[in-house]
Amino acid sequence: MTISIFGRSGRRRLGGRRHAPRRAVATQRGTAAENTPDSLRLLSLNIAHARRKAQHQGLLKDSTIRRNLELIADVLERERPQVVALQEADGPSFWSGGFDHVATLAALAGFPHAFRGKHNRAAPGRLDLSYGTALLSQLPLSATHSQAFVESWRDSKGFVAATVAPEALDGEPVDVVSIHLDFLAERVRRRQIEQLVERFQDHDGHLVVMGDFNCAWSERRRSLDLLLHELKLRPCRDSAAATYPAWRPLVRLDWILVSEGLDFSVYETLDDRISDHLGVLAEVHRRTTAERGRVRAQARRLPSVSLA
């Protein structure tokens, strides 16, 4: 499903107050308050069906869900990412207000382009459900793709992908992915990652994969290593802040990974309690040829590095 919302003229507030800016964890270089020149600014967040602190979104009033989305929009406006990856992002669903959360966030935060993928199976009867991953973007999205993994009867995970061409990278295309992996079974996560690898196996340009991997880096040899070795993706090595649960973070499940032609200018875990996950913010820039050689050498040593 593609949503196009042009301009900011139709933007409106839904009530509530602005969320105070709070931040946990330092940057690799620079500060996130600065939009580093020649960098693409990215943010990834599992928005948990807009339930925030609640046990389940079905227990909330529609007005509460809308206020929770406004808090998320406030953070997006404050951080000014050019591309946002969302997980547990709802379309019209009976359990979360019956309206499109992705379109609502795009309008509230002023994103002219959005793409939402539905990854859940059809609900029985008249119980309409539509949820999955999504991308919000200040840049036009091309070559959009949505893929549900469907690895088991309970699988409601998947990914969406699109291509952007940021001026900060001289218009070079960057494929951006929002992904959500299984929370329960390691073997299922591995099969899901294999599907992502298959999709981008012959990819030779810039690639960024963002999302809720439901996996700490210490577990990478059982699943995430496929992304390292097959797609040449890697994390920021200098930041290891936990992202879940938001109220008392214990483990880092949310990641932004980049291909070897890119490097991180900024990498932070945000401290805004707007979901059960904390958001991850990054700025990425192009590497020089010499830097790419160093990346390949580092990648060969990466299994010995602990980033959990």
Secondary structure as the mmCIF struct_conf table of DSSP 4:
data_model
#
loop_
_struct_conf.conf_type_id
_struct_conf.id
_struct_conf.beg_label_comp_id
_struct_conf.beg_label_asym_id
_struct_conf.beg_label_seq_id
_struct_conf.end_label_comp_id
_struct_conf.end_label_asym_id
_struct_conf.end_label_seq_id
STRN STRN1 THR A 2 SER A 4
BEND BEND1 GLY A 7 ARG A 8
TURN_TY1_P TURN_TY1_P1 SER A 9 GLY A 10
BEND BEND2 GLY A 15 GLY A 16
HELX_LH_PP_P HELX_LH_PP_P1 ARG A 18 PRO A 21
STRN STRN2 ARG A 23 ALA A 24
BEND BEND3 VAL A 25 VAL A 25
BEND BEND4 GLN A 28 GLY A 30
TURN_TY1_P TURN_TY1_P2 ALA A 32 ALA A 33
BEND BEND5 GLU A 34 GLU A 34
TURN_TY1_P TURN_TY1_P3 PRO A 37 ASP A 38
STRN STRN3 LEU A 40 ASN A 46
HELX_RH_3T_P HELX_RH_3T_P1 ALA A 48 ALA A 50
TURN_TY1_P TURN_TY1_P4 ARG A 52 LYS A 53
BEND BEND6 ALA A 54 GLN A 55
HELX_RH_3T_P HELX_RH_3T_P2 GLN A 57 LEU A 59
BEND BEND7 LEU A 60 LEU A 60
HELX_RH_AL_P HELX_RH_AL_P1 ASP A 62 GLU A 79
BEND BEND8 GLN A 82 GLN A 82
STRN STRN4 VAL A 83 ASP A 90
BEND BEND9 GLY A 91 PRO A 92
HELX_RH_3T_P HELX_RH_3T_P3 PHE A 94 SER A 96
TURN_TY1_P TURN_TY1_P5 GLY A 97 GLY A 97
BEND BEND10 GLY A 98 PHE A 99
HELX_RH_AL_P HELX_RH_AL_P2 HIS A 101 ALA A 109
TURN_TY1_P TURN_TY1_P6 GLY A 110 GLY A 110
BEND BEND11 PRO A 112 PRO A 112
STRN STRN5 HIS A 113 ARG A 116
BEND BEND12 ASN A 120 ASN A 120
HELX_LH_PP_P HELX_LH_PP_P2 ARG A 121 ALA A 123
BEND BEND13 PRO A 124 PRO A 124
TURN_TY1_P TURN_TY1_P7 GLY A 125 ARG A 126
STRN STRN6 TYR A 131 SER A 137
BEND BEND14 GLN A 138 LEU A 139
STRN STRN7 SER A 142 ALA A 148
BEND BEND15 SER A 152 SER A 152
TURN_TY1_P TURN_TY1_P8 TRP A 153 ARG A 154
STRN STRN8 GLY A 158 VAL A 164
HELX_RH_3T_P HELX_RH_3T_P4 GLU A 167 LEU A 169
TURN_TY1_P TURN_TY1_P9 ASP A 170 GLY A 171
STRN STRN9 VAL A 174 HIS A 180
BEND BEND16 PHE A 183 LEU A 184
HELX_RH_AL_P HELX_RH_AL_P3 GLU A 186 PHE A 200
TURN_TY1_P TURN_TY1_P10 GLN A 201 ASP A 202
BEND BEND17 GLY A 205 GLY A 205
STRN STRN10 HIS A 206 ASP A 212
BEND BEND18 ASN A 214 ASN A 214
HELX_RH_3T_P HELX_RH_3T_P5 TRP A 217 ARG A 222
TURN_TY1_P TURN_TY1_P11 SER A 223 LEU A 224
HELX_RH_AL_P HELX_RH_AL_P4 ASP A 225 LEU A 231
STRN STRN11 ARG A 234 ARG A 234
TURN_TY1_P TURN_TY1_P12 ARG A 237 ASP A 238
STRN STRN12 TYR A 244 TYR A 244
BEND BEND19 PRO A 245 PRO A 245
TURN_TY1_P TURN_TY1_P13 ALA A 246 TRP A 247
BEND BEND20 ARG A 248 ARG A 248
STRN STRN13 VAL A 251 VAL A 251
STRN STRN14 ASP A 254 VAL A 258
TURN_TY1_P TURN_TY1_P14 GLU A 260 GLY A 261
STRN STRN15 LEU A 262 LEU A 270
BEND BEND21 ILE A 274 HIS A 277
STRN STRN16 VAL A 280 ARG A 286
HELX_LH_PP_P HELX_LH_PP_P3 ARG A 287 THR A 288
HELX_RH_AL_P HELX_RH_AL_P5 THR A 289 ARG A 301
HELX_RH_3T_P HELX_RH_3T_P6 LEU A 302 SER A 304
#
